[in-house]
Amino acid sequence: MSFSVAVAGASGYAGGELLRLLANHPEFEVRTVTANTNAGQPLLAVHPHLRSYGDLVLSETTTAALNGHDIVFLALPHGKSGVITETLDPETLVVDCGADHRLTNEADWAKFYGGDFFGAWPYGLPELLIENHAQQRSQLVGVKRIAVPGCNVTAISLGLAPGLRAGVIQPVDLVAVLAVGPSGAGKSLRTNLLASEILGSASAYAVGGTHRHNPEIVQNLSAAAGTKVTVSFTPVLIPAARGILATSTARLAAGISAHDVRSAWVNAYADEPFVHVLPEGQFPSMSDVIGANTALIGIAVDEAADRVVTVTAIDNLVKGTAGAAIQSANIALGLPETLGLPLNGLAP
């Protein structure tokens, strides 16, 4: 059975990555691509690397263009997808890669985003550990609406959730510093994202708990811990087109050994096709995951500081966005979870 697909916001980085992955999906057929300012142009004019879509032209993002498909993937700026999702057929599977349906708390939305609050949808991070020793994938089976996580959120959540649920780390004083590529900020022209600004440099931004992903990180880790967590998250922009390397640390719980720590992560992800815990003493690089839907995690115990350190690498456009969207759609439709998704990265 083939499912018809529309991709809204197809001219951006996330939309382009969705199309790249969807081209190799045996059950999904992309029939419609939409954009805003680029409407009317051939898709190849904005994504010349997507040669298999040579016959597609970007249409305007409207309800009429998107309705009538089995699946609609939205890759729109925050505040834009919520308006259009209200008009889409309730029987269509709608997967939102933006922020509009991630947060459960309206006050958090008002503080970090502002504008109309559109409510939370089932959350598209299948491996996320939640209450009652369950995983988020159980909440995705058969659903018609999915909210894909933020890319930074994915890296931090996967890196810390196992320790919180197992009780081997404390839920307070969690710290995460992320090296991130600029593609996560989208295609909009911004001075701080120009090559002349970022090449040969690194710069922190959204320092002091101001990044919009903060409430989503707290939301996820609190679900894993079973109690409210506190976390300090600082992203650092680096001169790499894509990728995230998240170094997250936490206080070691009393009486916990290094063996207990490693066991918590290994047990949590033992059966996961896309989340891999590396052998003791090994830590990932961003280049290990570029182009793949994998998350690689290295773990250490800093005994002098009494802290656990995890290093998590993901491709922000794949596991952090488009790959998670397709993985979650597979689950919702009852397809094999790994269908159409790359396990192997690109090197060099």
N, C-alpha and C positions, 0 to 999 in steps of 0.2 A: 504493500500500500504506500502511495506517495502522498505527502502532505504539502499543500501549496503554502508558500511563504512570501510575506512582504517584509521589507526592512525599511523602517523610517529613520531618517538621519543617516542615510547610506553614504553621504559624501564625507563624513568625519572619520577619525581614526578608528573609533569603536565600530562604526557601521562597516567600514572597510574590512576590519578583522572578522566581523560576523560573516561577511560575504566570502572571505578567503576560506574560512572553515566550512561554511555551508556548501561550498562548491564540491567538497569531498564527502558530503553526507548522503548515503544511499537512499534515504527515505524523504529528504526535504528538497523541494524544488522551488527555487527563488523565481517568482514571477513578476514582482513589483519592487522597485526601489524608489524612495522619495527623498526630497531634500527641501531646503528653504531657498536660500539665495542661488543655489546651483541648479534649481529646477529648470528643466528644458535642455540641459546638457547631456551628452552621452556619458554613461558611467565611466567609460575609459578616459574621459577628459579629466576626471578628478582622481581616478584610481587606475593608472595605466598598467599596473602590475596584475590586474585582475582580468587577464585576457579571455577567460572562458565566458565572461559576461559581455562580450562585444556587441550583442544585440539589444542591450537594455539602455533605456533613457530615463533619467531622473525626472519623476513627476513631482508635483507639489504635494506636500504632506497634508492630506485631508482625510476626513472620515470615509468619503466615497472611494478614495484610492486604496485605503487599507482594508475596508470591509470586504467580505467575500473570500478571504483567505482562511486556511485552517490555522495558521500561526502568524502572529505579527510580532516582530522584534522591534523595540523602540530604542534608538540610540540618540536621544534628544537631550538638550541642556535641562538642568533642574528647573522645575516650574512649567515646562512645556509639555511633558508627557501626560501629566495628570488631567489637563484640560481635554486632551483628545481621547484618553482611555475611557472617559465617562460616556463617550458616544459610540464606542465599539461594541460589536455584537457580544453579548455575554457568553455565547457558546464558542467564541474564538479563543484560542490559547494566546494570551498576550504576555510577553516577556519584556519587562522594562529594565533596561540597562542604566537608567538614570536614577536619581535620588528620590523621586516623588512618592514612592510607596515603600520605602525601607523602614522608616522610623515609626514606632508604635506610640510615641509620646508627642502630642501636638505641641506642647511647650518647647520641646527640643527643636521641633521643626521651626517654630517661630523665632527661636533664639539664633539658630545657625543658618537658616535659609530665608525665612520670611515668605509672605504671600499665603495663598490658599493652601490648606492642609487637605490632602486627598486620601488619607488613611493608609494603613499598612496592608500589604499583600503577603502571602506565603513567601518566605525568604529563600532565595536561590543559592544557598551554600550547603550542598548536600552533606558534606562531612562535618558540619558544625555540630558540636556536642551540646545537647540541650537537656532539660530536666527529665527526670525519671529514667536516666541512663539510656536515652534515645539519641538518635541523630536526626538532623533536619530533613534528610531525604524522606523520612516517614511522613512529613507534612506536605510533600510535593506530589504524591501519587494522585492522579486524576484531577488536579486543580486546573483552573482556567486562567489564573492570574499569578504571575511570579515577579518578585522584585529582586533583581540581581544586586549583590553587595558592592560597596565601594572597593576599589583595588587595594588601597592601603589597609582597609578593614579586613579583607581576606587574609593578607599576610600576617597581621597581628593576631587575628582570631585563631587561625590554624596553629600559630606558633605557641600560644599560651593556654588555649582552652583545655587540653588534656591535663595539664598540671593543676588547673583550678578544679576540674571535676573530680580528680583523684585526691585532692586535698594535700598534694605534696608541695604546693606553693601557696603563699598567703594572698588574699584578694585585695590587699592594700599595697600602695607603693609599687604598682606595676609601671615599668618604663619601657618605651619603645622608640628607637631612633631608626628611621628608614632612609636609605639611599634610593632615590626614585628618578626615573627618566621622565622627560617633559611631555611625552605623548599622553600621559595621564591627564594633562590639563586641556587636551583637545587641540583643535586646529586654529583656534582664534589667534589673531596676531597680537602678541604682547611683548613689550620690550624685554622683560626679564627672561623670555623664552627664546630670544634671538641667539643664533649661534655665537655671535660676537660677545654675548653676555655670559654664556654658560661654558663655552669651550675653555679648557684649562682652569676651571673654577669649580667650586661647590658652594652652595648657599642654603642656609636654613630658611624656611618660610612658615607662616602660620604658627609662630612660636607661642608658647604659653597657653595651650588649650584652646586656640581659636580655630583650628582646622575643622571644616564641616563634617569630617568623618568621626570626630570625637564621640558624639552621642551614640553613633552606630557601634563603635568599638565597645563602649560601656554596655550597651544593650546586649551584644553577643556574649561578652565575657561574663556578665552578670547571670545570663541564662546558664552558662556552663558551670559557674561557681555555686549557683543557688542562693546567692546573696549579692548585694551591690558591691561593685568593685571601684577602685580608683586607679586611673591610669594617666600617665603623662606621655603624650605622643608628639614627636618632633620629626617632620619630614625634611630631608635635605636633597635639594635638586642637584643632580650630577650630569655630566655630559655623556649620557647614554640614551639613545632614542627610546628604548623601552626597557622595562625590567624594574623589579623592586628587590632590595636586600634589606630585610627587617631584622634588626638586632633587638630582641626583647628580653628584659630581665625581670626577675621577681624574687622576693624574699623566700628563702627556704623555710618550709614549715618545721616545727619542732620535732626532733626525733626521726627525721627523714634522711635516708642514705642516698648516695649517688645511684645505687642500684634501683631504689624505689622510684627515683626521678625518671631514669631511662625507661623503666617498665611502664610508667604511666603513658608516655608517648608511644612506645612501641605497641602496647596493647590497644591503644585508641585507634591507631591507623594500620593495624596489621592486615586488614582485609581491604584497604582502600586502593583502588587502581591508580589514583592520581596524586595521593599524598604519601610521600616516602620519607621515613626516618633513616638518616644515614648512619653507618656504623660509628661506633665510639671513636672520637678523635677526628672525625671528618666533618667538614662544614661546606655548604654549597657556595657557588658563585652565581651571579646573575646569568652569566653566559651559559650555565648548565641547563637553563629552562627556557631560553628564548625560542619562541615558536611552538612550545609544548603546553599542554594543559596540566602540567605537573607542578606540585609544590614540593620542594626538597627542604628538609629540616635537619639541622645539626644541633646537638644538645651538649651542654657542659655544666658542671657545678663549680662555681668559684668559691672554694671553701674558705678562703681568706675573707671574702666579703659576705659569706653566708647567703649567696644568691644563686639562682638558676639562670643560665643564659641559653636562649635559643636563637638560632640564626635561620631565617626562612627566606627562600628565594622563589619568586614567581615571575612570570611574564604578566605585566599589568594588563595587557590587551587580550591575553588568552585566559589563563586561570583567573585573572583579576576582573575579566569582563565577558568577552565573547564566548570563551570556552565554558565558563560557568553558566551562561545563558543557555547554550545548547545542551550541556549536561543536564541541567534542570528540566529543559523541555523534553528531553528523552525520557526522564523519569515520569513526568506528568502524563506522557502519552503511552506509557507502558513499553517503551522500547529499551533495548540494552543501554545501560547508562553511558557506556564508552563509545557508542556508535558515532562515527564520523569525527572523532577527536584524536589529535596527535599525542602520543606518549613520548615520542622522541623529539628532542630539540634540534637546533641548527648550530653547527660548529664548523670552522671557526667563526 
